[in-house]
């Protein structure tokens, strides 16, 4: 995957490999000591049921998608479901 600036990802739509629109990228978490990216924090789409998604939720109800599940970054960020 080519390098992409994080500022270009903010607000980008996130879609599952099954075609489900999950929501918009809200933030990305990382380990400050190692610099390793941990999770994509996704603001859920209003129409998606949080129970239908197998990702963890943070206290604000955002989906936490492990970075290793990112399949592609183009018009959408595509994550493995």
Secondary structure as UniProt FT lines:
FT   HELIX           6..8
FT   TURN            9..11
FT   STRAND          13..16
FT   TURN            17..18
FT   STRAND          21..30
FT   TURN            32..34
FT   STRAND          37..44
FT   TURN            46..47
FT   HELIX           50..52
FT   STRAND          56..57
FT   TURN            59..60
FT   STRAND          63..66
FT   HELIX           67..69
FT   STRAND          70..73
FT   STRAND          77..79
//
